Amino acid sequence: MEKLADQKYYDLKNDAPKAITKWVYLPATDIIRRYNAVLRGVLNYYAFVDNRNMLSRIVWVLKFSCCFTLARKWRISPRQVFKKLGNRLTIKDQLGRRITSFHEEETLARKEIRFKLRGAVETVYDPFKVKFYDVRSKSVLDRPCCICNSVDLVEMHHVRQIHDIKVKGFTKLMSQLNRKQIPVCRSCHMNIHKGLYDGMALSKLKIRF
């Protein structure tokens, strides 16, 4: 619970879940998936313990933190979020097919897991570290530069204003790609902003999405 409070999911003083306000700009599906990543990490971390059912409090905090974050995003009440998405916070497509939902296991009973230690000391990963996503952009920064394919110092180039799409050069190319952001290395990024982009053809860009 202290870790939940440290990372702003939970108000320890008032004993209440909290919204992650810096995630409200993300699509609802991404918000739920980020909470699921944290919750699955915790549940897997304690999969073999006898008192695993005590994690129900963690599940409750993360679920309502997720609900409060969605409520802030849509500017509605938490009650309206549950009415909109159901108890499992399920996002569906236009055909009513489930895209994603908040992860809840049928039981929090101990799981029978067999595992083998590869050595005397095993690395233990803190499941809460999944919280530290880069939130500067929706796109992750693990892709190479789309111009030169470099993997060093990759940044995101953004179209800052809607009218920027109408200008010539790289932003015009981005409009053809129907993208507002694109991964580029520091060197190529500086050339773009200096107006030195060489007008590489769309077909030659090394984009992997």
PyMOL commands that set and color helices and strands:
alter all, ss='L'
color gray80, all
select helices_A, chain A and resi 2-6+21-23+28-45+52-74+78-85+127-131+162-166+170-177+186-193+202-204
alter helices_A, ss='H'
color red, helices_A
select strands_A, chain A and resi 10-11+16-17+91-92+98-100+154-158+181-185
alter strands_A, ss='S'
color yellow, strands_A
deselect
rebuild
show_as cartoon
